[in-house]
Amino acid sequence: MMFAEKIPVHLILASMCFAIYVIRQQITVDLNARVERLTADFISRDATFIIEGQRIMTMVTTVIETINGITANYESLRDQLDHLTETGSIIPLISEQFNTPPSSNSSRRSSHASSSGS
């Protein structure tokens, strides 16, 4: 107790203020380091989200282009079928493919089968 009585109050107050200042500085440094780490983490996550978003957009664009191509092919085939159906040119197309008249296909097959069977 005698030692405390010899130290002036203003020195005790000054040392307490200095200790609080040092502790505050240390807490500030620690907090800044944590904020920096969080910021870096968020930036890397944002970059990851941006990259993944771009990949998803590329895949969606590819799917849309593929669907458009399939739709165009379907419409083209449908138009061709409609044209063939309207003009009745399916039978001549088949006969040209096999180089036979359309009505003789079945008789030719049966005569071919009977001749090969004998």
C-alpha positions, 0 to 999 in steps of 0.5 A, spaced: 500 500 500 505 504 501 508 504 494 501 506 491 501 512 496 507 514 493 505 514 485 501 520 483 494 519 481 495 522 474 501 517 473 496 512 474 491 515 470 496 516 464 498 509 464 491 506 464 489 510 458 496 508 455 494 501 456 487 502 454 490 505 447 494 499 446 489 494 447 484 498 442 490 498 437 491 491 438 483 490 437 483 495 431 489 491 428 485 484 429 479 487 426 482 490 420 485 483 419 479 479 419 475 484 415 480 483 410 480 476 410 472 476 409 473 481 403 478 477 400 473 471 401 467 475 398 471 477 392 473 470 390 466 467 392 463 473 387 468 471 382 466 464 382 459 466 382 460 470 376 464 464 372 459 459 374 454 464 371 457 465 365 458 457 364 450 457 365 449 462 360 453 459 355 450 452 356 443 455 356 445 459 350 447 452 347 441 449 349 437 454 346 441 454 339 440 446 339 432 447 340 432 452 335 436 448 330 431 442 332 425 446 331 427 449 324 429 442 322 422 439 324 419 445 320 422 444 314 421 436 314 413 438 316 413 443 310 416 437 305 411 432 308 405 437 307 408 438 300 409 431 298 402 430 301 398 435 298 401 434 291 401 426 292 408 425 289 410 420 295 408 414 290 412 417 284 418 418 289 418 411 292 417 408 285 423 412 283 427 410 289 426 402 287 426 403 279 419 400 279 412 402 277 408 403 284 403 398 282 407 392 281 411 392 287 407 387 291 406 383 284 414 383 283 415 381 290 411 375 290 413 373 283 420 374 285 419 370 292 416 364 288 421 364 283 426 363 288 422 358 292 422 353 286 
